[in-house]
Amino acid sequence: MSLSLLLQLSLAALTLAAPVTTTGMNPSQSYGTGGGIVGFLILILDILVWIEVLKSNRPPSHKILWCLLVFILPLVGPVLYYIFSDRAKYTEGTGGYESIA
């Protein structure tokens, strides 16, 4: 049920990017501001996921697959990453500095 709700919210967010019907405007000005804001938020979320994936201690093939998934599916990819990836397993011991012997 939560997946269908997520899909409905995604479709509702995409409607904010629909063209606005106004007369006398330049075609480049005919899009609502919602699409730009929503697109910018999705870009920020995608970049955060890429940073988290690349900083993790996963095998390189897993990092590439997760980054490709987020790149190909920018709206659904981060959601799939946060639901299905075992983040706690691969983030242990990262984020700190290693001591020099």
N, C-alpha and C positions, 0 to 999 in steps of 0.2 A: 504494500500500500504506500509506503514512503517513497518508493521509486516512481510510482505514478504521480505522486504529488511533486516530486522533484522535476519530472518531465513537464508537468503543467506549469510550474513556476518558470522553467526555462523558456517555454513557449511564450509565456506572458512577458518575460523580459525581452524577448525578441520583437514583440509588437511595439516596444518603445522606439525601435529603430525604423519604423514604417515612415514612408514619406508623408509630409504634411501638405495638404492641398491648399496652397495659397496662390493668389494671382499677383503678377508683377514682381515675382522674386526670381532671382537667378537660380538655375537648377542646382547649383552647388549649395544653395542656402535652403533648399526645400526639405531637408531632413531635420527631424526633431533632435533636441539636445539629449534625449534619453539614450539614443543609440551610441552616442559618443561617450557618455558617462558609463553606461553598462559595458561597452567594449573596453574602456580603460580599466574598469574594475576587474574584468576577466583577464586582461593582460597582466595586471599586478598579481592576481592569484596564480596565473600560470608561471610567472617568474619566481614566485615564492616556492612553488612546487619544484621547479627545476633546481633551484638552489638547494632545497632540502634533499632532493634525490642525488645531486652531484656531491654533496657533502657527506652522504651516508657511506657506510662501508660495504655496500652491495657489490656483487661482481659486476665488471664493466658491461657485460651483456644485459644484465637486468637494468642497469642505469640507462642504457641506450633504449631499451624497450619502453621504459616508463616515460622517458623524455619524448620519444616518438609518439606515444599514446597521447600525451598532453599536447603535443604540437598538432597532431592530426585532429584531435577532438578537444578543442580548447575550452568548451563549455562543460563537457561531461568528463573529460580526462582527470582534472583535479579531484572531482567528486569520487571517481573510481579509485584514484590513488588513495584518498583518505579512508575509503571504505575497505578496500581489498588488500592494501599493502600492509605488511607486518612492520610498521614503522618502529616500534619499540625494540624489535630484534636487531635492526640495522643502525640504530642511532646510539647504541650504548658505546661509551668511550669516545665519541666524536665531539667536536666542539671545543675541546680543550687542547692545551699544548702538551707535548710529550716532554718528559724531563730528559735533560742531557746528562749522560753518565760521565 
